[in-house]
Amino acid sequence: MAAEGHAPTAGEYITHHLQHWQKNFAFEDVKQKNIIDFTVFNLDSLIFTVVLGVLACFFLWRAARSVHAGVPGRFQAAVEMLIEMVDNQAKGVIHNEKSRKFVGPVALTVFVWIFFMNFMDMLPVDWLPGLWANHGPHADPHHAYMRVVPTADLSTTLGLSTAVLLLCLYYNIKIKGLGGWGHELISAPFGAHPVLWPFNFAMQIIEFLAKTVSHGMRLFGNMFAGELVFMLIALMGGAWAMTGTGIGLAIGHVVAGTIWTLFHILVIVLQAFIFMMLTLIYLGQAHDAH
């Protein structure tokens, strides 16, 4: 994070916190050198994504096990409201009841899973990375990297949006048939004239790619920005703690941290909801014929 013998600068602090714990296929520590590098994977994002996915499934399983016919408790009432909200949204977008029996639970799982991943941004910036740096296998605060918000990693969000794309392709073929979907690819949106087939096909491919990229980028951009703001607020407190002067930094750290935390609670819920709604909308479009 910084050279031996001096505290990290603001730039070194942020650069260190934005570095993933990365491995290659030989499980060696590496650093990604290119924007796209499929030989490197972010192990911290993978671990937190899987663990939080298991927690999300456990949360929903516990909710299902606790359901009873009597007066619901707070937990059951909250989960029932969440399920009803997702089900109403699914009914408004996907009119095929058989498909909705699968898509509805998928949307619910997506919402809870992304909320859990987003909520990691509520933890103190240096808590888990600090534990990892001082007690992990590296035990070196200058070279131990750990990012704890999976949705602030573009690999995670694009992976989720790619999974939605694959579901869209599946339902396009299932609902319309391979021939019907193939005809739609070359006949929409400009018309079925043979001269227009290449243009229609190009537009369809661009639409699929644009929806997938924007779906993942929207979630990533919001969560990455939120993570960065928390780091900047932490720097205010760090500057005051190291210098012992500038009471305004301490006050600003507390006030800005409180305000941003309260605002960010809305952001993490809203981003989970938006990703879920776009998932439903894209899957609903796969059911509609042009």
Order of alpha helices (4+ residues) and beta strands (2+ residues): alpha-beta-beta-alpha-alpha-alpha-alpha-alpha-alpha-alpha
